[in-house]
Amino acid sequence: MSERTAPALAKLDALLSLVIALPASPTRTQLVDEAEALKRAVAAFHMEAIRFRMYAVDRMIASAGDPADVRRVFDELRHALEDAGFHTRSHAGP
């Protein structure tokens, strides 16, 4: 972990805590797996994996009913990654 990734990794820990607390379902299980893979990608500074995993986690949060607290922390994670210089989208966001 570096100073550059520390805030994003902290947000990922918070996101994982919220996701694990969601009701058990196949979507939650897959969301946990994707969020853990995203954490590994951030720790490894793997830009393409970060974009891919952010997209997957974003879609799975929507599939899980878009819980407000999970969405909020995910958006905070996106900002932390972008502030650290990582591109989290393959196109310009809104």
N, C-alpha and C positions, 0 to 999 in steps of 0.2 A: 504494500500500500504506500502511496506517496501522498504528499500534501495536496496534490492536484486531484486525486481520486477519493480522498478521505470523506469529503462531504457527500459525494454520490454513494459511496459504500454505506455510509450511515443511513441515508435515505432508503437504500435497498434493504437494510436490516429492518427499518420501520415498515416498509412495504411488505416484506415477508411475514412479519408479525401479524399484520392485518389480514393478509391472504390466508395464513394458517388458521386464523380465527373464523373464517367464513364457514358456512355449513358444508359438511362433507359432500362432495360430488366429484364426478370425473373431471369437470371443468376446473374445480379447485385444485385437484391433484396435478393436472397439467399446468395450471398457472404457477403452482409452487415450483415445479420442475423448470419451467421457463424463467422464472425470476431467479432461481439459483444459477441457471446457466448465464443469465445476464450479469449476475454478480461476478462470476468467473471471468466473463468477457471484460468487464470494467477493470478488474484486478490485473488482467493481462494486457490492458491497453489495446485491445483488439477492435479496431474501429468498425470493420464490416460486421463482426459478430454483435457489437453493441447496437448497430442500426437494425439488424435482423431481429435480435431479441427484443428490442424496444417495440418494434412493430408487432411481434407476436404477443407480448405481454399486454400491449394496448388493446389488441383485438380480444384477448381472453378476458380482460377486465370488463369489456363491453358485453361479452357473452355471459359473464357472471352476474349481469344485471346492473353493471356500472355503479357499484356501491360508492357513495359520495366520499367517504374517508379514504378508500383505496384510490379513487381517481385523483383526489387532492394530493396524496403523497406521491403518486405516479407523476403528476404534473410537476411537483417540486423536484423529483428525481430528474426529470427531463431538463429542468432549468439548471440543476447542479451539474449535470453532464455538459450542457452547452456552455455554462460558465467556465468549465474546466477545458474547453476547447474541443470537445467531442461533438461530432455531427450525429444527431439522433434520428434524422429523417433523410430519406433519399431525395426529397424535394423540399422546397421552402414551405414552411408551415404558415398557417393563417395568421 
